[in-house]
């Protein structure tokens, strides 16, 4: 299915495209935190998203996400150009 036309990709679609996807070492073994909250606990994380704090007041928020949710955060056009993420 074509994500840009509003059709939601299935997890199988994302996993198939992720076979040639660059995955940072920090993501290996991590699962998508958003999928986990939705009850799908077996989706591998392919991206690490972090919140930058203006002042050093503690540890920043870090979330591991799958390609589908990464595209929802940064936009599908941006996600397609980021490290081979083709959603």
Legacy VTK file of the C-alpha trace (Angstrom):
# vtk DataFile Version 3.0
C-alpha trace
ASCII
DATASET POLYDATA
POINTS 87 float
0.000 0.000 0.000
1.116 3.550 -0.655
1.635 5.464 2.597
1.582 8.843 0.817
-1.981 8.348 -0.393
-3.283 7.891 3.143
-3.387 4.093 3.035
-1.956 2.705 6.248
0.939 0.306 5.826
0.734 -2.983 7.623
3.489 -4.122 9.940
4.405 -6.793 7.362
4.884 -4.051 4.730
7.179 -2.128 7.057
9.184 -5.220 7.965
9.610 -6.201 4.288
10.981 -2.765 3.408
13.202 -2.781 6.488
15.297 -5.697 5.241
17.702 -3.306 3.441
17.313 -0.542 6.011
20.290 0.774 7.998
19.672 0.167 11.709
21.852 1.942 14.286
23.529 -0.293 16.843
21.557 1.367 19.647
18.306 0.055 18.128
19.360 -3.589 17.939
17.182 -5.611 20.266
14.763 -2.749 20.943
11.055 -2.793 20.097
8.874 0.110 18.974
7.558 1.825 22.085
4.415 3.057 20.325
3.552 -0.374 18.914
4.160 -1.826 22.369
1.630 0.597 23.874
-0.838 -0.418 21.144
-0.434 -4.098 22.045
1.912 -5.162 19.211
5.043 -6.051 21.160
7.085 -7.765 18.455
7.789 -4.833 16.077
11.524 -4.099 15.927
12.647 -0.500 16.349
14.590 0.953 13.418
14.936 4.532 14.699
15.850 6.286 17.933
14.117 9.600 18.570
15.368 11.917 21.298
14.111 15.085 22.917
16.738 17.784 23.322
16.502 19.854 26.470
17.493 23.522 26.398
18.958 23.342 29.885
20.753 20.525 31.615
17.902 19.607 33.964
18.066 15.840 33.601
18.032 13.021 31.112
16.298 13.656 27.806
13.398 11.525 26.579
14.463 8.692 24.272
12.011 6.575 22.305
12.730 3.687 19.959
10.243 3.505 17.072
9.519 1.490 13.922
9.600 3.042 10.437
5.836 3.595 10.383
5.833 5.615 13.588
9.059 7.416 12.635
7.258 8.624 9.489
4.358 9.817 11.645
6.774 11.881 13.760
8.937 13.472 11.043
6.591 13.206 8.055
6.616 10.581 5.329
8.663 12.660 2.860
11.399 13.251 5.445
11.375 9.620 6.535
11.984 8.419 2.974
15.255 10.360 2.832
16.457 9.329 6.286
18.812 6.338 6.213
16.840 4.425 3.619
13.485 4.417 5.388
11.017 3.822 2.572
7.537 4.272 4.023
LINES 1 88
87 0 1 2 3 4 5 6 7 8 9 10 11 12 13 14 15 16 17 18 19 20 21 22 23 24 25 26 27 28 29 30 31 32 33 34 35 36 37 38 39 40 41 42 43 44 45 46 47 48 49 50 51 52 53 54 55 56 57 58 59 60 61 62 63 64 65 66 67 68 69 70 71 72 73 74 75 76 77 78 79 80 81 82 83 84 85 86
